[in-house]
Amino acid sequence: MTDHIQQLQLEDVIGDRFGRYSKYVIQDRAIPDVRDGLKPVQRRILYAMYKEGNTFEKGYRKSAKTVGNVIGNYHPHGDTSVYDAMVRLSQEWKMREELITIHGNKGSVDGDPPAAMRYTEARLSEISNEMLRDIRKNTVQFINNFDDTEVEPVVLPAKFPNLLVNGTTGISAGYATEIPPHNLEEVIDATLKIIDKPTVKIDELMTIIQGPDFPTGGIIQGVSEIRKAYETGRGKIIVRSKVRTEDVRGGKTHIIIDELPFEVNKANLVKKVDEIRADRKVDGIIEVRDETDRDGQRVVIETRKDANVEGIINFLYKKTDLQVSYNFNMVAISDRAPKLLGLKEILEAYVRHQKEVVRNRSEYELEEAEKRMHIIEGLMKALSILDEVIRVIRESENKRNAKDNLVDAFSFTEAQAEAIVTLQLYRLTNTDIVELETEHNELEYTINQLREILGNEKKLLSVIKKELRDIRKKYASGRRSVIEDEIQTIELEKEVLIPKEEVMVSVTRDGYIKRTSMRSFNASTIEEIGIKQEDRLIMLEEGHTLQHCLVFTNYGNYMIIPVHELQDIKWKDNGQHLSSRFNLKTDEMPLTAFLVGEYDTKTTVVMVTERGQIKLTGLDAYEATRIKRPIAGMGLKNNDRVVSVELSDAKEEDVLLVTRKGMTLRYPVSEVNNTGLKAQGVRAMNVKDDDRIIMAGLVSDQDYLITVSQRGSVKRTELSLFEEGARAQVGNMLLKEIKSKPHRLVNARLVKDDIDILLKSASSEFRTNAKSIRMSGKYSNGSFIVDENSFGEVNEVMFEAFT
């Protein structure tokens, strides 16, 4: 009776059993497969719905039916675990590309639970079709289910890299995984790069995949950490909400939160901010309310009129989930074992999987095509000797005998004989013979193609690349998360103490900057400004101490100066020179400056160089915490210099370029793509070697263009005369060319109404206004307002808009 009892050490038994359990949990429950990016329960849900025909082009079915089917056939676990996994696959705030669509309450970003499965209805999303495409063509291995009554796939064909696109999170025995979602278009482009260039480095891949792309958007900080994660599989980034401000009546400012970090519970965040308000941990918050509706997410924090809004925002970044850290831990099952994988390893594993899938599919399709070809050849042969075939069949006793007689008489195979005896009489027409010949030719082509795929690695890869491009074209969507290079350090104590004060900020051409109190400014006239004799203003703007002043130079650099850090200088005194804060090059000078309160994504910076390059970059890319030295805002080459920097709020604007020789070109800003901070831009205008651009302006509500030549000729031209062209053209002539003494433009300006014009020569000055210049046609040289012989050659022109 006791012969079967074993005497074993308890620690050995427990260790062995727990080891087996751990292996199961790791491989078959909590960690996704690197090939399709799915955990077993997710794979079983998708396959069960696909097999039952619950696909995107058909109607919805009760979720309970799918859950029961999954439990009964593939996944013998609790119904709650299956339904929870199913719901997560449908939640657009957790999945970058939802794999299931659900009718009914599927929960919310506030942490609300979904409705019970008896109430909701579900079906596969359209992109899930790409995960399961060709699964019936022996593309992947199938194994028996838990009770050997069904078979299930070990992995799905997965026609796009789902592991990176949708990411994953999971905790198992001894292992955890945390892979963020990414942009489908970027991931596919990186996969194509891996196929084309197997030796590609992480740095090159990161020019394609900028970083994670969370479904909830937000701002990601820390490019170096992203690179570390892509290299090693581990890294830590900062994800912060997209926060902006709105000025409302009564001089108040509202803090608006449009996007939250990934997997942050909005209701809990609102509750936490309200607790901070109630406990007065930061002064100035009146109320917090959630105004989210069908138009999008919107959390409003109402502040007092005199509140330090910037300090409040930084406090909330520091003390709430308005900013969180995200830790990469890219663990996936590869070759039936958990591995920590870098970006390139994940993509390489996916490409190997696709090779196997396409190879298996091609073998299946080749076998099917050859079978069909064999039948077609038999039918074509039978039709060519139709009378003899009919005679043999009529003389046979039954179907079996007829098949044997056909095989004996004409050397048909068993399969061909079967096809002949089951052939319907109407198929004996001439038309059908043509159809057979057409099908034969098509099959012959298909077979050759499939054999080439199976015999030629390059052809196989071209098929994978084409299918990836097709998916990219069909499903690509814009990036939602913004990537910022540096992790911004929050200096809470200092920022909270900054009082918001209305001030005037001025910047001069020679590089003097100052902030002036409104009291000092209002007690003087603009002409009383403290400024050196030959200097002039390039910016005068009313703002406040919580803003930044962005100063752009002719070297393509820019400087960020917090307004509260500027010296408070009286209006009649000279300002502080930029060189006291920044290390400027010898001939580097400011071109223009702007006051910026928020580095938003809608506003763009348009920069143009004298040699004809143009660059458009989102203002959000210019935000930085490293403000001790000028930052490169545009890459320049061949001693090129920037001549114009403007802010644009809409791509519907046109840009108008004017060269020294009087060439002009106008085209929409939308022809210029948004590029990175240090990019060199694209060709704005085809400028000849002996010419250069002197002005580039954005056309919005201005009425005309003022140009001034070295001969003292001023021309006023209606903007409607400038026809729209295309980027990188030579442009049209604005001036009539005079061979003996040609006009060469010194300066130009787009004008709305009126503006003072100051002409300077080596010995003289002359002031006029734009309205006094008569309107000229497109090809005239304008009006001489000074005598070039007595006045001298005009060497400087100033447009004084601040008076």
PyMOL commands that set and color helices and strands:
alter all, ss='L'
color gray80, all
select helices_A, chain A and resi 10-30+40-51+63-73+79-88+128-132+135-137+162-166+184-196+202-205+223-232+249-251+266-278+309-319+343-384+386-394+399-410+414-421+425-428+430-455+457-475+492-496+518-522+526-528+563-565+578-580+619-622+669-671+719-721+770-772+788-791
alter helices_A, ss='H'
color red, helices_A
select strands_A, chain A and resi 61-62+100-103+121-124+142-144+151-153+168-171+176-179+219-221+234-240+242-247+253-259+285-290+299-303+323-329+331-334+337-340+482-484+502-508+512-517+537-544+548-553+557-562+576-577+590-596+604-609+613-618+631-632+642-648+654-659+663-668+682-683+693-699+704-709+713-718+732-733+745-751+756-760+765-769+783-784+796-800
alter strands_A, ss='S'
color yellow, strands_A
deselect
rebuild
show_as cartoon
